Each structure stands twice: as structure tokens, then as C-alpha cells.
Amino acid sequence: MTKQTLRRELIARRNAIPARDKHAFDEALNTVVIAHPSFQQASTVLGFVPIGSEPDITPVLEEALRLGKALYLPCCEPNTRTMTFRQVSSLSELIPGAHGIPGPPKNNSAFSIQHSALCLVPGLAFNDAGFRLGYGGGYYDRFLANFQGTAMGICYAAMRQAVPQDAYDCAVDIVISEM
């Protein structure tokens, strides 16, 4: 199966999760992330703004701010297919960004490499080795190739499975699900 075909299948599967189940999965997943030592010990959290049927990690982002952690969210640059994480002090700062994804204003401070940072990475699916299948833009692979902190993949347990791998794919350090 090609990555493109698998992406369509996984998006349809995730979209089919009933709202009540998705809410329960999100609550459990957020609890697991917040309790994880990697989150607790991180002084800086690089998050993501969930779109579509992605796990809603908004409570994790809010908890990072409440705990006084530096919170950075991605700004995608479609021309170069790269991401820059920019700091926010409130989720109310978000503005419309590339690909319809809300993000921080481009004049907010940019993230620079820190070993104590935790990067929360969305994915359609993750395998047991931490490789992911994303939406196909390669943004996270390009970012993770130089990231020196801890990368934590975020997905529902039902989306943990074998995924095709290419030489440029970067694995995350940890994969977190609701169970």
C-alpha cells in the first residue's frame, strides 16, 4: 500500500471515531502526556494546534503555560516546506496560518535548539519504533532531523500500526496514546 493510499484510509478511520469516544480518548491522552516525566521535566514545550480529527491536546498546551513552561507552536513555510516554532504566552494569540492551521504571529520569538525541550508531534499513525505517517509535507521530518530535545509522538491507540518508511523519515523518541 502506498503512503498516499494509507493516509486516506487512516484519515477516514480517525474521522469515523464517534465524538463521545474521541472526547474520552482525548481526556485520557492529555492525562498521560501531562503525567509523563518528559513533560514534567521539560522547561520548553513545542506543541501543535490540532486540526480536523487530530487528538485535541489543547489541555496539554494550557497546562504547559499554567506551569510556566515556554510554549512554542509551529508556523509552516509552504515555499520551503519548513516549520519555525514561535513562542506564545496565550492560545488567544493564534492567527490563521498556512494550510488553514492556526499559529503564532510571525514576529513572535522563534525557538532555538535546547536539550530540555519536548516536541509534541502529531501523526496519522506511529509504529512501535516511533516512525510516523504524517500528511506528506515532510515538515516534521525536516524539523526533527536537527531537533536535540525529546520528540513525543501523539496518536490514538487505534492508529498505532506498521507504517512505510523512507530514508528521510525521522522517528520520535516516545509514542503516547490514550492507553
N, C-alpha and C positions, 0 to 999 in steps of 0.2 A: 504494500500500500504506500502511495506517495505521501509526503508530508502534507501536501495541499488537500488530498482526499481525507486524511486523518484529521486535519484541522476542522474541516466541515463536519465530520462525524462527531468530534469532541465538542464543538460549539453547540451542535444540536442536542447532544446528550446533556450538557450542562444547562442549556436553556430549558430543558424538559424537567428539571428538578422543581417539584412543587414549591410554591412560595413559603408555605409553612415549614417544610423540610429545610429549605435554603436558609431561612431565618435561624432555625435551630443549629444548623451546621455552622453558620457564621458566628453565632454566640459561642459555641464550643471552640471553634478555631481561634477566635480572639482570646479566649481564656488561656488556651495552650500557648499562644505566642507571647502574651504578656507574662506568663509564669516562667517561660523558658529562660535559663541563665544567660543566653546570648542577648536577649532583650534587656534583662535586668542589669547586666554589666555594661551595656553599650552607652556611651556618652552621646553618641550621634546615631540617629536612625534615618536611613534613606527609605522612604516609603513609596507607595504608588496610590493613585486615585482610582478606585475600582470603576470599571465601565461594564455595561451590559450585565451579564450573569456572573462576573468575576466575584470571588469572595469579598464581602464588604468588610474591609479592615479599618474602617473609619474609627471604631473604638480604640484600636491599637495606636493610630495616629494621635488621637486625642489624649490617650494615656501618656504617650511619649512627651507631648507638650506639658501635660499636668506635672510630670515628674521632672521637668526642667531639662529634658534632653534636647539637643539641637535636632530639629526635624527638617529634612530636605525632601523635596518632591521633584519628579522629573519634568524637564522641558525637552520635547523631541525636536530635532532639527531635521526635517524631511530631506532637505537638499544634500546633507552629508550622512544621513541615517545614523546620527549620533544623538546621545542624550547628555544633558547637563542637569545635574541635580541642584536646585536652588532652595535656599532656606526660607521657611515660613514660620511665623510666630502664631498664626491662626489659620484655620482652614477657610475662614471667610475671605482670605486674600486671593483665593484661586480665581483665575480668569480663563476664558476659553483658549485652548491651545491647539496644537497640531493634531490631526486625526480626531478632532472633537473631544479630546481629553482635557479636562480642566487641569491647570497647572499654575505654578507661581509666576508672578511678573518677571520678565527677563532682566530687570535691573536688581533683583534680589541677589544676595551673596551666593556665589557658586561654591559647591562642595570641592574641597581639595583632599587629597588622599590622607586618610587617617586609619591607623590599625585598629582603633577601638570602635569603628563604625560597624553597624549592622545594616545590610541592604536586604529589604523585603522584596522578593522577586515573584511577580505573577507568572502563571503559566497555564496553558490549557491542560497539560499533563506533565508529570515528572516520573522518571523511572527510579529504581532503587539506588542507582549510582549518582543521582542528583542532576542528570541531564533532563532538559526540558524541551517541550514543544511549545513555542510561542505563536505569535500571529504571522511570523515570517519576515519581519523587517530587519531582524538582526541587531536591534538596538541594545538589548540586554547583553548579548554575546560580546558586542564591541565594548560595552562598559565593563563587564566582568573580567575581560581579558587583562585589565590593568588594575582592578579593584583589589586592595590589600586587606580589607576587613573580612567579616563573616557574611556570606551570602546565604539567605534563608528562603527557600522556595515555599510558596504558599499555594495550596490547591486542596480541593475536596478529596477525601479518601477514594471516592469512586473514580477519580481521574489519575490515580497512580497506576501506571502501567508501562509496558515497553514503549519506547519512542525511537524513531530513527535518529541516527547521529551522523553528523558530518564532522570533518576535521576542525572546523572553526567553532563548533559548539562548545560552550563553557558550562561546566557543572557547578551547581550550588553546593555549599558545604553541608546543609541540613535541609530536609524537606519536612514541612509541618502540615498536618491535616487536622480535621476535627476530632479524630480518634487516634 
